[in-house]
Amino acid sequence: MLGLFIIIFMILVLDHILIIILRRKESKNKILIYFCSILYASALFFIPFYDPLQLSGFWASVILQNSEPTLPSFIIGLIVINCGIYGIHIFLISANLIWAEKYRGRLISTSQFSKRRFPIYVSYHLIGLSYLILMGSIIGVIFLSLMIIFLYFDTIKIEKTVLIPRFKEEYYKYQKQVPKRMYSSELLFILILEYILFVIGIVFSFISI
């Protein structure tokens, strides 16, 4: 178990570093970037199963069969699942719009893009955080949070090097219309709520030991 955790942990660390290097050097190798991103997401998916800090009492305890979920964790899980479903909703709508406009070369400013400029990244945060909280993975939550911080700064670079040169004045107008780069007020509330619920779950997990 510990050996598998170390392998997955090293994959996360090295993959994170490689993604940052590729982004900073503006690599044109999209296949490599996509591969690294999929590998990172896969490692985050599996790490709760081997996380030495994995919390008992969370919904993952049913899957791992190491304990019974506590009532507070069950309630927390119901709330977190709804947050994750909202993240899936944002992803599906945004991905559908991006695919529809892919070959038209137009700036998308409707639906989720009228509320925030990078809704896909937000959906990653909501979906990933909800899953890792349900699994009670402390290390997973930490890694995801670090990646989201990187993605936030990456959006700044994408705007400067890709979107502004491509759409010019149209994008400046869009920035004024949609000042929130990633997180609108309701999403900040949801994410803060999820982190608070996770901390509460940690407290109850230690109390029940």
N, C-alpha and C positions, 0 to 999 in steps of 0.2 A: 504493500500500500504506500509506504513512504517513498519507495523507489519510483513508483509511478507518479506520485505527487511532484517529486524533484524534477522528473522529466518534463511534465506539463508546465511546471513553474518556469523552468529554463526556456521552454518554447515561448511562453508568454513574454519573458524578459527580452530574449533575443529578437523575437518577432516584433515587439514594440520598438526596439532600437532600429531595426531594419526599416520598418514603416516610416519612422521619423526621418531617417537618412534619405530614403527614396523621395519623400515629400519635399524635404529641404533642398535636394538637388534637382527637383522638378523632373524626375525621371519620366521618360516617355513610354517606358515599359509597363503598360497598363495591366498586362497579364500577370506580371510579377507582383504588382501592387494588389490586384484582386486575389491572387493566391495567398499572399501574406495576410490580407484581411480575413479571408475565409479560414485560414489556419488559426488566426487569433481568436475568431469567434468560436471555432471548434474547441480550442483549448479552454476558453471561458465556459463553454457548455459542460466540459468533462471535469473541470477542476473541483466543483462541489463534491463529487463522488470520492475524492481523495484528499480533500482539504483537512489538514490536521486541526484546524480551528473551526471545522464545521459544527454548527450548533445543533444540539438535540432539541426536540420539541417542535421544530418547524415542520412544514409539510413534507420536507424531504425525508423525515424520519419514517414516513409511511413507505416510501420507495426503498430506502436503505434498511428498513426494518430494525433500526437501532433503538427506537423509543416510540412512545405514543405522543402525538401532537397535543400540546397543551391548549386549553380553551382560549387564552389570550393570543397564542400564535395562530390558532384557527381563524379567529376574528381578523387578525392582522393579514392573514393569507387571503381572505375574501376581499379585503380592500385592495391589497396589492395586485390581485388578479385583475380587478377592474381597471387599475392603472395600466397594467400590461396590455389589456384589450384595447384601451384608448391609444396606446402606442402602436399597436398593430393597425388600428383604424387610420392613424396618421400616415403610417408607412404605405399602406395599400393605396390610399387616395393620392399621395404624393408621387409614388412610383408610377401609378397609372398616368398621371399628368405628364411626368417626365418622358415616359415612353411614347405618349401620344404626340408630344411636341419635339421628339428627338430629331426628326428629319425636316422640321419646319424652320428651325433656327430662331424661334421666337422666345422672348423672355416670358417666363411663367409668372403671373402675378395674381392668380385667382386661387380660390379655395384655401388650402393650408398655406400657400405661398403669399396670401394676403395678410396672414397673421404673423408669419416669421419667415426669414429668408432661407433658412436651411432646415426645413421640417424633417427631412430624412435622418439627419444626425440626431434630432430630438427623439425620433421614434426608436433609434438604436438605444438611446439612454433609457427610455421608458421600458422598453421590452426587456433589455438586458438586466436592468436593475430589478425589475419585478421577478424575473426568473431566479436571479441569484439570491434575492431576499427569501423567496419561497424555499430555496434550497438551503438557506441558512449559512451561506458561504461568506465568511468575513474577507478572506483573501480575494475571492472573486469580485466582491463589491469594491474593494480597494483598487484592483487592477482596472475595472471598468471605469471607475471615477477618474483615474489617471489618464486613461485613453480619451475620455470625453473632454478633459481639460486640453489635451493636445488637439483634438478635433476642433475645439472652439477657436484656438489660435490659427488652426489650419484654414478655417473659413475666412479669416482676415486676409490670408495670403491668396486664397482662391479668388476673392473679390478683386484684389489689386492686380493680380497677374492674368486672370482669365476673364472674369465677368465684365469688369469695367472696360478693358481694351476691346472686348467683343461688342458690348451694347452701348458703350459710351454714355451720352447724355440720358438715354432712356433708363440706364441703371441708376444714375444719380437721382433721378426722379423717383425710381422705385425705392431707393434707400430712404428717401424722405417720407414716402407713403407708408413704408414698413420699417420703422426704426429698430425693431427687435431682430437681432441677427439669428438667434436660436430660440431663446426662451421668452415667451410672452408671460404675462402675470399669472394666468391660470396654470401654465405648465410649471412655473417656478413653485407655485403652491403645491402642486401634485408631487413634484420631486422632493421638495422639503418634507412633505408629509411622509413619503416613502422612507426617507433616511431616518426621520424621527421614529417611525414605526419599527424600523430595523433595530434601532438602539433600544427601544422599549422591549422588543423581542429578545434582544441579548440579555437585558436585565432579568426578564422572566425566566430565560433559559438557565441563568446561573442560580436564581432563587429556587428553581425546581430540582436542582442537583442535590 
